[in-house]
Amino acid sequence: MLPARFRVVVLALLAVVAAGAWASAQLYQPEPIDPPVLLSGPDVGFRMESRRGGDIYGRIVVRIDGEWVEVSLSGPGPLRRLGSD
């Protein structure tokens, strides 16, 4: 028979794995917006693709030769929140 300490460790490990599986199943997935909504000005826009609660997710797009093209953002480091120093 297995030592009591080993059984306790195995049971604790199983409990942690079960709790993690349960917690990951509770994540709220974004609901897609079909078809995507485009909020735009003459040449710059935001294509809304999904929402999660009150948050909206999408992509920045620009108009090039009449076509809306997705923008790739790059920079030297992480983006900062507006108004922060």
A tleap script that builds the chain and sets N, CA, C and O, in Angstrom:
source leaprc.protein.ff14SB
mol = sequence {
  NMET LEU PRO ALA ARG PHE ARG VAL VAL VAL
  LEU ALA LEU LEU ALA VAL VAL ALA ALA GLY
  ALA TRP ALA SER ALA GLN LEU TYR GLN PRO
  GLU PRO ILE ASP PRO PRO VAL LEU LEU SER
  GLY PRO ASP VAL GLY PHE ARG MET GLU SER
  ARG ARG GLY GLY ASP ILE TYR GLY ARG ILE
  VAL VAL ARG ILE ASP GLY GLU TRP VAL GLU
  VAL SER LEU SER GLY PRO GLY PRO LEU ARG
  ARG LEU GLY SER CASP
}
set mol.1.N position { 0.832 -1.179 0.000 }
set mol.1.CA position { 0.000 0.000 0.000 }
set mol.1.C position { 0.886 1.254 0.000 }
set mol.1.O position { 2.000 1.234 0.522 }
set mol.2.N position { 0.387 2.325 -0.580 }
set mol.2.CA position { 1.162 3.564 -0.691 }
set mol.2.C position { 1.206 4.291 0.650 }
set mol.2.O position { 0.264 4.218 1.439 }
set mol.3.N position { 2.308 4.991 0.898 }
set mol.3.CA position { 2.398 5.771 2.140 }
set mol.3.C position { 1.327 6.866 2.164 }
set mol.3.O position { 0.922 7.368 1.115 }
set mol.4.N position { 0.878 7.227 3.351 }
set mol.4.CA position { -0.193 8.215 3.528 }
set mol.4.C position { 0.212 9.572 2.966 }
set mol.4.O position { -0.619 10.256 2.369 }
set mol.5.N position { 1.457 9.973 3.142 }
set mol.5.CA position { 1.909 11.271 2.644 }
set mol.5.C position { 1.811 11.339 1.116 }
set mol.5.O position { 1.408 12.366 0.572 }
set mol.6.N position { 2.169 10.275 0.433 }
set mol.6.CA position { 2.091 10.215 -1.027 }
set mol.6.C position { 0.639 10.337 -1.489 }
set mol.6.O position { 0.351 11.055 -2.447 }
set mol.7.N position { -0.273 9.641 -0.813 }
set mol.7.CA position { -1.690 9.723 -1.172 }
set mol.7.C position { -2.236 11.136 -0.993 }
set mol.7.O position { -3.024 11.608 -1.812 }
set mol.8.N position { -1.820 11.809 0.077 }
set mol.8.CA position { -2.273 13.178 0.324 }
set mol.8.C position { -1.761 14.112 -0.769 }
set mol.8.O position { -2.497 14.985 -1.229 }
set mol.9.N position { -0.521 13.941 -1.185 }
set mol.9.CA position { 0.052 14.775 -2.248 }
set mol.9.C position { -0.678 14.531 -3.562 }
set mol.9.O position { -0.984 15.484 -4.279 }
set mol.10.N position { -0.960 13.292 -3.888 }
set mol.10.CA position { -1.672 12.973 -5.125 }
set mol.10.C position { -3.080 13.553 -5.098 }
set mol.10.O position { -3.531 14.118 -6.095 }
set mol.11.N position { -3.779 13.424 -3.976 }
set mol.11.CA position { -5.124 13.992 -3.859 }
set mol.11.C position { -5.100 15.515 -3.963 }
set mol.11.O position { -5.979 16.102 -4.595 }
set mol.12.N position { -4.110 16.161 -3.354 }
set mol.12.CA position { -4.000 17.621 -3.447 }
set mol.12.C position { -3.726 18.040 -4.887 }
set mol.12.O position { -4.294 19.023 -5.362 }
set mol.13.N position { -2.870 17.313 -5.579 }
set mol.13.CA position { -2.568 17.617 -6.978 }
set mol.13.C position { -3.812 17.446 -7.847 }
set mol.13.O position { -4.079 18.284 -8.709 }
set mol.14.N position { -4.566 16.390 -7.639 }
set mol.14.CA position { -5.803 16.185 -8.387 }
set mol.14.C position { -6.815 17.302 -8.115 }
set mol.14.O position { -7.519 17.742 -9.024 }
set mol.15.N position { -6.882 17.753 -6.867 }
set mol.15.CA position { -7.807 18.839 -6.520 }
set mol.15.C position { -7.408 20.133 -7.231 }
set mol.15.O position { -8.276 20.866 -7.705 }
set mol.16.N position { -6.108 20.422 -7.312 }
set mol.16.CA position { -5.649 21.633 -7.996 }
set mol.16.C position { -5.937 21.547 -9.488 }
set mol.16.O position { -6.376 22.527 -10.088 }
set mol.17.N position { -5.700 20.401 -10.087 }
set mol.17.CA position { -5.976 20.225 -11.521 }
set mol.17.C position { -7.473 20.353 -11.790 }
set mol.17.O position { -7.872 21.000 -12.759 }
set mol.18.N position { -8.304 19.745 -10.947 }
set mol.18.CA position { -9.758 19.841 -11.124 }
set mol.18.C position { -10.230 21.283 -10.968 }
set mol.18.O position { -11.083 21.735 -11.732 }
set mol.19.N position { -9.694 22.007 -9.999 }
set mol.19.CA position { -10.081 23.408 -9.809 }
set mol.19.C position { -9.661 24.257 -11.005 }
set mol.19.O position { -10.404 25.147 -11.418 }
set mol.20.N position { -8.492 23.998 -11.560 }
set mol.20.CA position { -8.045 24.734 -12.742 }
set mol.20.C position { -8.908 24.454 -13.951 }
set mol.20.O position { -9.224 25.365 -14.717 }
set mol.21.N position { -9.294 23.199 -14.131 }
set mol.21.CA position { -10.166 22.855 -15.259 }
set mol.21.C position { -11.526 23.521 -15.103 }
set mol.21.O position { -12.087 24.024 -16.076 }
set mol.22.N position { -12.053 23.527 -13.895 }
set mol.22.CA position { -13.356 24.163 -13.653 }
set mol.22.C position { -13.264 25.670 -13.900 }
set mol.22.O position { -14.152 26.249 -14.525 }
set mol.23.N position { -12.196 26.307 -13.414 }
set mol.23.CA position { -12.044 27.755 -13.573 }
set mol.23.C position { -11.883 28.131 -15.043 }
set mol.23.O position { -12.445 29.136 -15.479 }
set mol.24.N position { -11.133 27.351 -15.815 }
set mol.24.CA position { -10.953 27.691 -17.223 }
set mol.24.C position { -12.254 27.529 -18.006 }
set mol.24.O position { -12.452 28.202 -19.017 }
set mol.25.N position { -13.133 26.652 -17.555 }
set mol.25.CA position { -14.424 26.476 -18.220 }
set mol.25.C position { -15.364 27.643 -17.943 }
set mol.25.O position { -16.359 27.815 -18.646 }
set mol.26.N position { -15.059 28.448 -16.922 }
set mol.26.CA position { -15.932 29.549 -16.551 }
set mol.26.C position { -15.592 30.849 -17.261 }
set mol.26.O position { -16.293 31.844 -17.077 }
set mol.27.N position { -14.532 30.871 -18.072 }
set mol.27.CA position { -14.142 32.092 -18.765 }
set mol.27.C position { -15.241 32.533 -19.714 }
set mol.27.O position { -15.860 31.717 -20.398 }
set mol.28.N position { -15.472 33.828 -19.743 }
set mol.28.CA position { -16.514 34.403 -20.584 }
set mol.28.C position { -15.914 34.706 -21.948 }
set mol.28.O position { -15.048 35.573 -22.066 }
set mol.29.N position { -16.355 34.014 -22.961 }
set mol.29.CA position { -15.818 34.187 -24.306 }
set mol.29.C position { -16.481 35.381 -24.992 }
set mol.29.O position { -17.674 35.620 -24.803 }
set mol.30.N position { -15.712 36.136 -25.791 }
set mol.30.CA position { -16.311 37.242 -26.527 }
set mol.30.C position { -17.330 36.729 -27.544 }
set mol.30.O position { -17.121 35.696 -28.180 }
set mol.31.N position { -18.424 37.457 -27.686 }
set mol.31.CA position { -19.402 37.074 -28.705 }
set mol.31.C position { -19.113 37.850 -29.977 }
set mol.31.O position { -19.012 39.076 -29.943 }
set mol.32.N position { -18.977 37.154 -31.102 }
set mol.32.CA position { -18.632 37.834 -32.352 }
set mol.32.C position { -19.768 38.722 -32.846 }
set mol.32.O position { -20.945 38.432 -32.630 }
set mol.33.N position { -19.392 39.798 -33.506 }
set mol.33.CA position { -20.350 40.686 -34.149 }
set mol.33.C position { -20.330 40.313 -35.626 }
set mol.33.O position { -19.306 40.459 -36.293 }
set mol.34.N position { -21.459 39.833 -36.136 }
set mol.34.CA position { -21.495 39.359 -37.518 }
set mol.34.C position { -22.580 40.085 -38.283 }
set mol.34.O position { -23.744 39.952 -37.906 }
set mol.35.N position { -22.297 40.827 -39.310 }
set mol.35.CA position { -20.978 41.143 -39.845 }
set mol.35.C position { -20.303 42.218 -38.991 }
set mol.35.O position { -20.988 42.950 -38.276 }
set mol.36.N position { -18.960 42.326 -39.054 }
set mol.36.CA position { -18.259 43.347 -38.276 }
set mol.36.C position { -18.751 44.748 -38.633 }
set mol.36.O position { -19.058 45.036 -39.790 }
set mol.37.N position { -18.822 45.612 -37.622 }
set mol.37.CA position { -19.276 46.994 -37.814 }
set mol.37.C position { -18.050 47.878 -37.968 }
set mol.37.O position { -17.090 47.753 -37.207 }
set mol.38.N position { -18.079 48.768 -38.947 }
set mol.38.CA position { -16.952 49.670 -39.185 }
set mol.38.C position { -17.334 51.071 -38.753 }
set mol.38.O position { -18.260 51.664 -39.307 }
set mol.39.N position { -16.621 51.610 -37.758 }
set mol.39.CA position { -16.770 52.998 -37.345 }
set mol.39.C position { -15.627 53.752 -38.005 }
set mol.39.O position { -14.461 53.463 -37.735 }
set mol.40.N position { -15.944 54.719 -38.870 }
set mol.40.CA position { -14.855 55.305 -39.641 }
set mol.40.C position { -15.047 56.779 -39.900 }
set mol.40.O position { -16.148 57.328 -39.853 }
set mol.41.N position { -13.904 57.389 -40.177 }
set mol.41.CA position { -13.856 58.724 -40.723 }
set mol.41.C position { -13.544 58.580 -42.200 }
set mol.41.O position { -13.756 57.509 -42.769 }
set mol.42.N position { -13.044 59.632 -42.836 }
set mol.42.CA position { -12.754 59.523 -44.266 }
set mol.42.C position { -11.695 58.460 -44.603 }
set mol.42.O position { -11.842 57.742 -45.592 }
set mol.43.N position { -10.634 58.353 -43.794 }
set mol.43.CA position { -9.542 57.441 -44.145 }
set mol.43.C position { -9.081 56.533 -43.016 }
set mol.43.O position { -8.251 55.654 -43.249 }
set mol.44.N position { -9.589 56.712 -41.805 }
set mol.44.CA position { -9.179 55.898 -40.661 }
set mol.44.C position { -10.436 55.357 -40.001 }
set mol.44.O position { -11.435 56.067 -39.887 }
set mol.45.N position { -10.390 54.095 -39.563 }
set mol.45.CA position { -11.568 53.516 -38.931 }
set mol.45.C position { -11.221 52.458 -37.915 }
set mol.45.O position { -10.057 52.098 -37.735 }
set mol.46.N position { -12.260 51.960 -37.248 }
set mol.46.CA position { -12.140 50.887 -36.272 }
set mol.46.C position { -13.192 49.842 -36.622 }
set mol.46.O position { -14.386 50.139 -36.643 }
set mol.47.N position { -12.746 48.617 -36.898 }
set mol.47.CA position { -13.674 47.540 -37.254 }
set mol.47.C position { -13.980 46.736 -35.985 }
set mol.47.O position { -13.120 46.022 -35.469 }
set mol.48.N position { -15.235 46.866 -35.484 }
set mol.48.CA position { -15.664 46.128 -34.299 }
set mol.48.C position { -15.911 44.678 -34.690 }
set mol.48.O position { -16.710 44.399 -35.584 }
set mol.49.N position { -15.216 43.742 -34.011 }
set mol.49.CA position { -15.332 42.330 -34.372 }
set mol.49.C position { -15.998 41.480 -33.309 }
set mol.49.O position { -16.624 40.472 -33.635 }
set mol.50.N position { -15.877 41.867 -32.024 }
set mol.50.CA position { -16.522 41.093 -30.968 }
set mol.50.C position { -16.665 41.967 -29.733 }
set mol.50.O position { -16.072 43.041 -29.635 }
set mol.51.N position { -17.464 41.480 -28.796 }
set mol.51.CA position { -17.623 42.190 -27.533 }
set mol.51.C position { -17.695 41.189 -26.399 }
set mol.51.O position { -18.170 40.066 -26.566 }
set mol.52.N position { -17.215 41.615 -25.244 }
set mol.52.CA position { -17.256 40.825 -24.019 }
set mol.52.C position { -17.791 41.751 -22.941 }
set mol.52.O position { -17.069 42.607 -22.432 }
set mol.53.N position { -19.053 41.576 -22.596 }
set mol.53.CA position { -19.675 42.475 -21.642 }
set mol.53.C position { -19.738 43.869 -22.244 }
set mol.53.O position { -20.296 44.054 -23.326 }
set mol.54.N position { -19.170 44.852 -21.552 }
set mol.54.CA position { -19.155 46.218 -22.052 }
set mol.54.C position { -17.928 46.552 -22.884 }
set mol.54.O position { -17.816 47.669 -23.391 }
set mol.55.N position { -17.001 45.604 -23.037 }
set mol.55.CA position { -15.767 45.840 -23.793 }
set mol.55.C position { -15.960 45.455 -25.248 }
set mol.55.O position { -16.592 44.445 -25.557 }
set mol.56.N position { -15.409 46.269 -26.138 }
set mol.56.CA position { -15.497 46.009 -27.574 }
set mol.56.C position { -14.097 45.727 -28.096 }
set mol.56.O position { -13.146 46.431 -27.756 }
set mol.57.N position { -13.973 44.685 -28.930 }
set mol.57.CA position { -12.693 44.293 -29.497 }
set mol.57.C position { -12.747 44.444 -31.008 }
set mol.57.O position { -13.775 44.181 -31.632 }
set mol.58.N position { -11.630 44.870 -31.591 }
set mol.58.CA position { -11.587 45.032 -33.033 }
set mol.58.C position { -10.209 45.426 -33.501 }
set mol.58.O position { -9.215 45.221 -32.804 }
set mol.59.N position { -10.160 45.999 -34.701 }
set mol.59.CA position { -8.884 46.353 -35.315 }
set mol.59.C position { -8.961 47.753 -35.917 }
set mol.59.O position { -10.019 48.205 -36.355 }
set mol.60.N position { -7.820 48.421 -35.925 }
set mol.60.CA position { -7.710 49.721 -36.581 }
set mol.60.C position { -7.472 49.471 -38.061 }
set mol.60.O position { -6.645 48.639 -38.435 }
set mol.61.N position { -8.202 50.195 -38.897 }
set mol.61.CA position { -8.061 50.039 -40.344 }
set mol.61.C position { -7.894 51.406 -40.994 }
set mol.61.O position { -8.333 52.418 -40.449 }
set mol.62.N position { -7.254 51.428 -42.166 }
set mol.62.CA position { -7.091 52.657 -42.948 }
set mol.62.C position { -7.569 52.380 -44.366 }
set mol.62.O position { -7.524 51.244 -44.837 }
set mol.63.N position { -8.029 53.436 -45.043 }
set mol.63.CA position { -8.494 53.280 -46.422 }
set mol.63.C position { -7.331 53.576 -47.373 }
set mol.63.O position { -6.759 54.666 -47.365 }
set mol.64.N position { -7.000 52.576 -48.189 }
set mol.64.CA position { -5.950 52.731 -49.198 }
set mol.64.C position { -6.553 52.317 -50.532 }
set mol.64.O position { -6.969 51.172 -50.704 }
set mol.65.N position { -6.597 53.243 -51.465 }
set mol.65.CA position { -7.181 53.002 -52.792 }
set mol.65.C position { -8.606 52.445 -52.698 }
set mol.65.O position { -8.980 51.553 -53.460 }
set mol.66.N position { -9.389 52.970 -51.766 }
set mol.66.CA position { -10.779 52.566 -51.619 }
set mol.66.C position { -10.998 51.283 -50.838 }
set mol.66.O position { -12.146 50.916 -50.591 }
set mol.67.N position { -9.939 50.587 -50.439 }
set mol.67.CA position { -10.034 49.343 -49.674 }
set mol.67.C position { -9.659 49.602 -48.222 }
set mol.67.O position { -8.730 50.362 -47.950 }
set mol.68.N position { -10.376 48.974 -47.279 }
set mol.68.CA position { -10.026 49.076 -45.863 }
set mol.68.C position { -8.967 48.026 -45.551 }
set mol.68.O position { -9.193 46.833 -45.753 }
set mol.69.N position { -7.802 48.471 -45.056 }
set mol.69.CA position { -6.656 47.607 -44.785 }
set mol.69.C position { -6.336 47.669 -43.302 }
set mol.69.O position { -6.306 48.748 -42.711 }
set mol.70.N position { -6.094 46.497 -42.697 }
set mol.70.CA position { -5.755 46.431 -41.281 }
set mol.70.C position { -4.374 47.035 -41.033 }
set mol.70.O position { -3.464 46.889 -41.849 }
set mol.71.N position { -4.235 47.712 -39.901 }
set mol.71.CA position { -2.988 48.378 -39.536 }
set mol.71.C position { -2.197 47.500 -38.578 }
set mol.71.O position { -2.776 46.888 -37.679 }
set mol.72.N position { -0.889 47.432 -38.757 }
set mol.72.CA position { 0.003 46.782 -37.802 }
set mol.72.C position { 0.678 47.881 -36.993 }
set mol.72.O position { 1.368 48.740 -37.542 }
set mol.73.N position { 0.472 47.843 -35.687 }
set mol.73.CA position { 1.064 48.853 -34.819 }
set mol.73.C position { 2.408 48.352 -34.311 }
set mol.73.O position { 2.550 47.179 -33.964 }
set mol.74.N position { 3.394 49.244 -34.268 }
set mol.74.CA position { 4.696 48.879 -33.729 }
set mol.74.C position { 5.264 50.091 -33.017 }
set mol.74.O position { 4.822 51.220 -33.230 }
set mol.75.N position { 6.227 49.848 -32.188 }
set mol.75.CA position { 6.840 50.937 -31.454 }
set mol.75.C position { 7.978 50.425 -30.591 }
set mol.75.O position { 8.258 49.226 -30.574 }
set mol.76.N position { 8.632 51.322 -29.878 }
set mol.76.CA position { 9.796 50.927 -29.103 }
set mol.76.C position { 9.465 50.146 -27.843 }
set mol.76.O position { 10.350 49.493 -27.289 }
set mol.77.N position { 8.232 50.184 -27.369 }
set mol.77.CA position { 7.915 49.497 -26.125 }
set mol.77.C position { 6.419 49.395 -25.944 }
set mol.77.O position { 5.652 49.645 -26.874 }
set mol.78.N position { 6.000 49.022 -24.731 }
set mol.78.CA position { 4.568 48.867 -24.475 }
set mol.78.C position { 3.839 50.198 -24.570 }
set mol.78.O position { 4.406 51.251 -24.279 }
set mol.79.N position { 2.580 50.138 -24.978 }
set mol.79.CA position { 1.777 51.343 -25.056 }
set mol.79.C position { 1.471 51.851 -23.660 }
set mol.79.O position { 1.310 51.067 -22.725 }
set mol.80.N position { 1.393 53.166 -23.524 }
set mol.80.CA position { 1.083 53.767 -22.230 }
set mol.80.C position { -0.345 54.283 -22.256 }
set mol.80.O position { -0.868 54.660 -23.305 }
set mol.81.N position { -0.956 54.293 -21.099 }
set mol.81.CA position { -2.305 54.807 -20.964 }
set mol.81.C position { -2.278 56.317 -21.135 }
set mol.81.O position { -1.377 56.982 -20.625 }
set mol.82.N position { -3.259 56.866 -21.848 }
set mol.82.CA position { -3.331 58.311 -22.034 }
set mol.82.C position { -3.463 59.003 -20.690 }
set mol.82.O position { -4.188 58.535 -19.813 }
set mol.83.N position { -2.768 60.107 -20.531 }
set mol.83.CA position { -2.862 60.889 -19.312 }
set mol.83.C position { -1.882 60.465 -18.238 }
set mol.83.O position { -1.795 61.113 -17.195 }
set mol.84.N position { -1.130 59.374 -18.473 }
set mol.84.CA position { -0.142 58.965 -17.479 }
set mol.84.C position { 1.192 59.630 -17.786 }
set mol.84.O position { 1.464 60.004 -18.927 }
set mol.85.N position { 2.005 59.768 -16.777 }
set mol.85.CA position { 3.320 60.404 -16.960 }
set mol.85.C position { 4.397 59.405 -17.190 }
set mol.85.O position { 5.558 59.777 -17.362 }
savepdb mol mol.pdb
quit
